[in-house]
């Protein structure tokens, strides 16, 4: 279960929502990531920015991403049901990082 902007969504609801079309590019990017996160692969693919050369598609292992998130939660002493404000400075559109500022609140 994920609470996103005060709306609780189950895995099935997340998968359904991810299949819908979305109004803005950042929303489409977010839901595309969620769809990829929930698929059967043990990785997600993203494109590097290309700041040091040609952009490349890389695979990020989901288990390593979860370990990083857990380490962040441990560092900030976050507990279940804590509300967290995620302030996105970047997001991915068509697998390219784009600068943007958006706020998303989710519950652990």
C-alpha positions in Angstrom: 0.0 0.0 0.0 1.3 3.5 -0.9 -0.3 6.7 0.2 0.3 9.3 -2.5 -1.1 12.8 -2.0 -3.4 11.5 0.8 -4.8 8.7 -1.3 -4.1 5.1 -0.3 -3.4 2.9 -3.3 -2.9 -0.9 -3.3 -0.5 -2.6 -5.7 -3.4 -3.4 -8.1 -4.6 0.2 -8.0 -1.1 1.5 -8.7 -0.8 -0.8 -11.7 -4.2 0.4 -13.0 -3.4 4.0 -12.4 0.0 3.5 -14.2 -1.8 2.3 -17.3 -3.9 5.5 -17.7 -2.9 8.6 -19.7 -1.7 11.5 -17.6 -2.1 15.3 -17.9 1.5 16.4 -17.5 4.9 15.0 -18.6 6.1 14.7 -15.0 3.0 12.7 -14.0 3.4 10.4 -17.0 7.1 9.9 -16.0 6.2 9.2 -12.4 3.5 6.6 -13.4 5.9 5.0 -15.9 8.4 4.6 -13.2 5.8 3.0 -10.9 4.7 0.7 -13.7 8.3 -0.4 -14.3 8.9 -0.8 -10.5 6.0 -3.2 -10.2 6.9 -5.3 -13.2 8.6 -8.7 -12.9 12.1 -7.5 -13.6 14.6 -7.1 -10.8 15.8 -3.8 -12.2 14.6 -0.5 -13.8 16.2 1.0 -16.8 17.1 4.7 -17.0 19.1 6.8 -19.3 22.1 8.7 -18.0 22.2 12.5 -18.7 25.1 12.3 -21.0 26.9 15.1 -19.2 30.2 13.3 -19.5 29.6 11.7 -22.9 26.9 9.9 -24.9 23.8 9.1 -22.8 23.5 5.4 -22.0 20.8 3.2 -20.7 21.7 1.7 -17.4 20.0 -0.9 -15.2 19.4 0.0 -11.5 18.7 -3.0 -9.4 15.5 -2.7 -7.4 17.0 -4.4 -4.3 19.8 -1.8 -4.3 17.3 1.1 -4.6 15.3 -0.4 -1.7 18.5 -0.7 0.4 19.3 3.0 -0.4 15.8 4.0 0.6 16.0 2.0 3.8 19.4 3.5 4.7 17.9 7.0 4.2 14.9 6.1 6.4 17.2 4.7 9.1 19.4 7.8 9.0 16.3 10.1 9.5 14.7 7.7 12.0 11.6 7.3 9.9 8.9 4.9 11.2 5.9 3.4 9.5 3.1 5.9 9.1 5.5 8.9 9.1 4.5 11.4 6.4 7.4 12.4 4.2 7.5 15.3 1.8 9.5 14.4 -1.3 10.6 17.5 -3.1 11.5 16.5 -6.6 14.1 18.7 -8.2 14.5 16.3 -11.2 12.4 13.8 -12.9 12.6 11.6 -15.9 10.8 12.2 -19.1 11.3 9.7 -21.9 14.2 8.4 -19.8 15.9 11.8 -19.7 16.5 13.8 -16.5 14.7 17.1 -16.6 14.9 19.9 -13.9 11.6 20.5 -12.3 10.2 21.3 -8.8 7.3 19.2 -7.6 6.1 18.2 -4.2 4.7 14.7 -3.4 3.7 13.6 0.0 3.7 9.8 0.8 3.4 7.7 3.8 5.9 5.0 4.6 
